[in-house]
Amino acid sequence: MPTISTRRRSLQLGAAAAAVLALGLPLTAAQAQSDWPTKPIRMVVGFPAGSITDTVARIMSDHLSKSLGQPVVVENKPGANGSLGVGEVARATADGYTLLFTNSSSITINPQLYKKSPYKAKDFTPITVAVDAPFILIANPAWTQKNSIQNPKDMIGYAQRNPDRISYGSAGPGNIAHLSFTSWGNRTSTRMTHVPYKGSAQAQMAVMSGELDTMFETWAALPQIQAGKLKALAVTAPQRMKQLPNVPTMAEAGYDNFNVIFWLGLLGPANLPQPIVQKLYDASKSLAQDARATAALASLGEVVMLEPGKFSQRINKEVQEWGGAIQREGLSLD
């Protein structure tokens, strides 16, 4: 039978071992974070290939692969206005090997609009905003000519005379473009018909073909506008776009306080370790030295590379702003 002194010594050894383990765990975690990344990284995109979110994500993934020394592989998980892919990242382990590249709709609007949203904005760690872009109110040129629509006022006048006749598209129910159109219709006491698509690229094609009449679209529409295949009626920025100097802002067209800026950014699961967040931000910011990548992003919007803390503040502000708009409009989706 062990003596009291033997038992005491065993307890002391056990306590010492526990202390060593306890001290070792933080060191092990710190070591893992300092070595990160040691294997390929998944970058989940909740929208289809060819969408502006996917396009920017692929530019970012190529640059990050070079900067971090590990492959950053884009995985498209489209559905439910981005919620399927976004929800998957919300449930992922916060080790830096599963990241999210998405847009403002999926983070600041979806969780407040969808009754059964599987995530909230707080379920993510903001890393950086890559691109900012205002929307462009585009329309089918043949449709505008046939109905004498040259500006937003003409469109609203047509909608008031022809309730539900105007069809407008978006990348899905609750998308920021959808919500913006709904808000505009409510403010002007008009009814227009929403037609959701799996992505904005598909909706834009529908406007060009005449399947749809109009939509709010990102800078991805610029080549088609410049080619005359789409007509630009206004932009949702505070100032005119230098690429479209003759196209008025919504405020100039008579609709004040209609500034909508669409961001595209990189996030991780909640509680992503700060050293990994910093490495990802530094790698993203270094894109400024890559002339080819910078030019590619600049064709889609304003290159930003917003730091993590300011990105977090921006998300919190937009959650409040869009939450207020959703409540005022009485909007809700299953």
N, C-alpha and C positions, 0 to 999 in steps of 0.2 A: 504494500500500500504506500502511495507517495506521501512523503512527509509534508508538513506545512510549508517548510522552506522550499521544497521541490516544486510544490504547486505554485508558490509565490513566484519562483523563478520562471515557470512556464507562462504564467500570466504576464510577467514583465516582457518575456520574449515575444509573446503574441502581440502585446501592445506595441512593441518596437517594430515588429513586422508590419502591422497595420499602418503605423506612422510612415514607414518607408514607402509602402504602396500608395498611401495618400499623397505623399510628396512626389512620387513618381508619375502619377496620373497627369497632373498639369504639365509636367515636363514633356511627357509623351505627346499630349495634345498640342503643345506649343511646337514640338519638333515636327509633327505631322503638318501643322499649318505653315511652318517655315519651308518645308520641302514641297508643299503644294505648288503646282499639280504634278503628280507622278503617273498619271494615266489619262486617257481621253476624257473630254468633257462633253456632256450633252447640253445643247441649247434648244429648248423646246419652244416652238412657235405655234400658237393656237389658231393660225390662219393658213390657208392653202398656199402652195407654191405659186409664185407670180404676183401675190398681193404685195403692197408696199411694205407691210410689216416683214414679210418673208424676204423681200429684196434687201432691205436694210440689215436684217439679221445675218444674211449671207455675207454681206460686205464686212460686217463686224466680226463674224466667225472666222473669216479668212485672215483678218488682221490679228485677232487674238491668238489664233493658232501659231502665227509667226512669232508674236511677242512672248507667248507663254511657253513655247517649245513643246506643246502637246496638241493633238488634233481637237478642234472644237467643232462638233458635228451637229448640224441643224436637223431637228426632227419635227416635221409638221404634224400637228395633232388638231386639225380643224373641227369645228362644231360648236354650236350654242354661242355664237358671237365670241369665240375665243375661250369660252369658259372651260371646255374639256381639257385643253392643254394647260391652261393656267391652274386649274384645280389639281392637276397631276403634280405640278411643281410645288404647290402649297403643301402637299403631303410628302414631299421628298425629304431625304436626309440633308441637313444643312452642312454638307462637307465640301461644297464647291464643285462637285462633279455633276450636278444637275442645276442648270440655270434657265431663266425664262427671258425671252425677248418678246415684248408685246407692246400694245399701244394703250393710250389713256382710257379708252372705252372699257377695256377689260378689267382695269384696276379701280378706277374712280367712279364708274357708273354701274357696271354689271352687278356688283354685290349689293347695291342699293335698289336696283330695278327688278332683279329676279328674286322671287319669293324663296326659291329653293337653291340659291347660290351656294356652292360648296366651299366658299372661301370669302374672306374679307381682305381689305387693303392691308391690314395689320399682319397678315400671314406671310408677308414678303419683306425682304431686305432690299431697299433701293440701292442701286450701284451707280448708274448714270443714265441721263437722257442723251441719246445720240443725236436725234433730229427733232426739230420743231417745224411744224408746217400749218399754215392756215388752210381752211377749206376754200375751194373755188366752186361757186354755184355754176354748174355746167348744164347744158341742155342740147337736145338734138337740133341741129341747124335747120333741117327741113320743117320740123315742128314749130320752131320759133318763127320762121318765115311765114308759114301757113297761117299762124294765129297772131301775127303782128306783135310778137313778144321780143322786145329789145332790152329789157331791164327787169329787175325784181318787181317794180311797181306794176308793170304790164302783166307779169305772171300772177301776182296776187289778184289783179283785176279780173283776169281770165278765170281764176279759181273761184272768185266770188260769183261770177256769172254761171259757172259750170261746176257745181259742187261734186267732188270725188272724181272728176274727169282727169285731173293731172295725176300721172303715176310717177312716183319717185323711188329710187332704189337706195340700198345701203348694204353694208357687209353683214347685216343680220339684225334681228329685233333687239333694240336697246343699244345698238351701236351709236357712237357719238354723232354720226351723221344723221341717223334716224331721229335721235332725240332733238337735234338742232332743228330739223325740219318740222317735227311735231310742235316744238316750242314756237317756231315762226308761224305755223298755221294757227295755233291757239291765240297768239298775239294779234293776228290779223283777222280772226273769226272766219277762217276758211277751212275747208275740208279737202284733203288730198289723199290719194291712195298709196300706201306704203307697200313696196314689193321687196322683201328681203332676199339676199343672195348669200352664198357661202363666203364671198370675198368681194372687196371693192373692185377688183379687176374685172370680175364677171359682170358686176353692175354697170361699170363704165362701158363695157362692150355692148351691153343691152341698150344704153343710151345712144351709142353710136349707130346701132342697127335700127333704132326706132322702136324697139320693144318697150323701152321706157322713155318718158319725156325728159326727166331731169334728175339731178341728185347733187349733194354736196360731195366733192371729191378732193383728194389731196393733190400735191404737185405731180403725181403720177399722170395726171391728165394733160400736162403741159405740151408734150409732143403732139397729141391729137388736136389740141386747141390751135397750136401753131400751124398744123397741117390743114386746118379748116374742117376737121371731122367732128369737132365739138365746138359749141359756142359758149364762151365765158360771159356770165352776166354780172358777177360781183365776187369779191373775196371777203372772207370773215376776219381779216386782220385790221388792226388800227390804222395802218397805212397801206397804200397801194403796193402791189408787188412790182419789183423792178423788171421782172420777166413779162408782166402784163400791165404796162404803164397806162393803158387806155381803159382798163377795167376798174370801175369804182369799188370802194369798200361798201359793205352793207350800210354803214352809217351814212355815207355819201348818197346812197340810194334811198335813204329815208327811214332806215331802221337802226336807231341808236342802241347802244349797249348790246351789240350782236357780234362781239369779238370771240371767236372760237379758235383756239390753237390746239392742234392735234400733236401729241408727242409720241415718240417711239423710243423705248428704253430697255435697259438691261436690269434685271432683278434676280435675286436668289430667294430660297426659302427663308422664313423668319429665323432670326438668331444665327445668321451666317457669320462666322468669326471675322472680327475686324481686320486681321492681317490678310485674309483672303479677299475681303471687300476692297482693301487698299490696293492689293496686287491687280485686281480686275480693273479698278478705276484707272490706275497708272497705265496699264496696258491699253485701255480704251483711249485714254487721253493722248497717248503716243501716236495715235492715228493721224494727228496733225502733221507729223513728219512724213506721212505716206501720201504723196501728191495724188496718186491714182485713186486711192480709197477716198480721200477727201473730196475729190472732184465727183466721184460716183455718188457720195452722200449729198453733196451740195446740189446735185440735179434733182433731188427728191425733197429738199427742205433746207432749213438753216442748221448747219452743224453746230452742236451745243457742247456736248460732253460735260454736262452739269455734275458737280461733285455730289457725293452721296448724301451729305447732310442737307444741302439745298434741295435735292431731289425729294427727300423725305418730307421737307416742309411744303414743297409744291403739291405733293400727293395729298397731304392733310388738308391743304387749302381747297384743292379741287374736289375732294370728297364732300366738303361742306357746301361748296357752291353748287355742284351737281345734285347733291342731296336736297338742297332747297328747291332747285328747279323741278326735280322729280315730284316733290310734295306739292308744289304749286300747280303742276300740270295734272296731278292725280294719276301718275303713270305707275303701272305695275305689270310684271310679266310672270307667268308660271315657270 
